[in-house]
Amino acid sequence: MDTTVANTGTEGKSWGGGKEPLKSSYGKMMMWFFIVSDALTFSGFLAAYGFSRFKFMGSWPIADEVFTHVPFFHGNYPMIYVAFMTFVLIMSSVTMVLAVDAGHHMKKSKVTWYMFLTIIGGLIFVGSQAWEWGTFIKGEYGAVQTKGGNILQFVDSDGKRVAVSEMAISVEDERVRHLRKNGLWFVEEGPLPVYTVQEVYNGLVAHPNVHIRTQDLNEEGEKTILSREESLTKLKREGTLVVHGANLEVNEYGASLFADFFFFITGFHGFHVFSGVVINIIIFFNVILGTYERRGSYEMVEKVGLYWHFVDLVWVFVFTFFYLV
């Protein structure tokens, strides 16, 4: 008796992107695979940040002293603008939910409006992050780096930061930058700092109310403020370079490793947000052109919505690690 089973219906066929498995289309499944893999990547980055911070706990910058700026306002506003950025990104996730829901009901005008609001929120966040980067790189107060790579900051009698530019006393002395054409081949010195350590030292001598604050934590968990005599001795013996702002080599706020992680992780997340904005713009114009109306489904809006929610969720963790903890 012939027991061969005829290949009828869907038996023996590979999954073609229908409603199985998990009642999800092929496109949504692939988006979930991408999100899971990307989540593992961000988890590895944040875990490395956490271990590094634990190792250099004493020299790690205090977020309330680093992120204190607000555009068009001069003053000390700890975490205000970062909180605003976070609020905007979370609200853009809300508008994306509304766009997906409108797509389920085949309401083109509402999908268009909510997608537009989502794009605006993403652009505000990316622009705000670029401004924050610029402020972080430029710096505000300045500090002196020691031979061991530690940072010496300057504070007044009340513990408030004092800018190097407010206390340094310039010295009439020619400073020459080393260039490849007039020295060692293929070796060139970076831009000269605005002030020398000697000029800062002269300013410290001339301002009796200014003290040095080190990265070392005291018993109260606060950075140690040296006496006048200790401040002068510390700067004279160990000061090597005047630094302003932060980059991949120096950081006026504390450990240079903080700046490395900050640029890498927030930059990586910012790239995700920017990519999401570009994709949202493409979907937005497709909605206007009626592409998904003709298809009879707004599933593309739902798929890009999954990505956008993931980006928002990642920022919650980045915000917690860098700004709150």
ZIDAJO-V55474 format. One record per backbone hydrogen bond with DSSP energy under -1.0 kcal/mol. CO is the residue of the C=O (numbers start at 1). NH is the residue of the N-H. If there is no record, write none. Layout:
co->[CO;CO]
nh->[NH;NH]
//
This chain:
co->[6;8;10;21;25;26;27;28;29;30;31;32;33;34;35;36;37;38;39;40;41;42;43;44;45;46;47;48;49;50;51;52;59;62;63;66;67;68;70;77;79;80;81;82;83;84;85;86;87;88;89;90;91;92;93;94;95;96;97;98;99;100;101;102;103;107;108;109;110;111;112;113;114;115;116;117;118;119;120;121;122;123;124;125;126;127;128;129;130;131;132;133;134;135;141;143;144;145;145;146;150;152;153;154;155;156;160;163;164;164;171;178;179;184;196;197;198;199;199;200;201;202;207;211;212;213;216;218;222;224;227;228;229;230;231;232;233;234;235;241;243;245;250;251;255;256;257;258;259;260;261;262;263;264;265;266;267;268;269;270;271;272;273;274;275;276;277;278;279;280;281;282;283;284;285;286;287;290;291;292;292;298;299;300;301;302;303;304;305;306;307;308;309;310;311;312;313;314;315;316;317;318;319;320]
nh->[8;11;13;24;29;30;31;32;33;34;35;36;37;38;39;40;41;42;43;44;45;46;47;48;49;50;51;52;53;54;55;56;255;65;67;68;79;77;73;80;83;84;85;86;87;88;89;90;91;92;93;94;95;96;97;98;99;100;101;102;103;104;105;107;106;111;112;113;114;115;116;117;118;119;120;121;122;123;124;125;126;127;128;129;130;131;132;133;134;135;136;137;138;139;164;243;152;240;241;149;146;144;213;162;211;159;156;166;167;168;173;189;182;187;200;201;202;169;203;204;205;206;210;155;226;153;224;221;218;214;231;232;233;234;235;236;237;238;239;145;143;252;247;254;258;260;261;262;263;264;265;266;267;268;269;270;271;272;273;274;275;276;277;278;279;280;281;282;283;284;285;286;287;288;289;291;290;294;295;296;297;302;303;304;305;306;307;308;309;310;311;312;313;314;315;316;317;318;319;320;321;322;323;325]
//
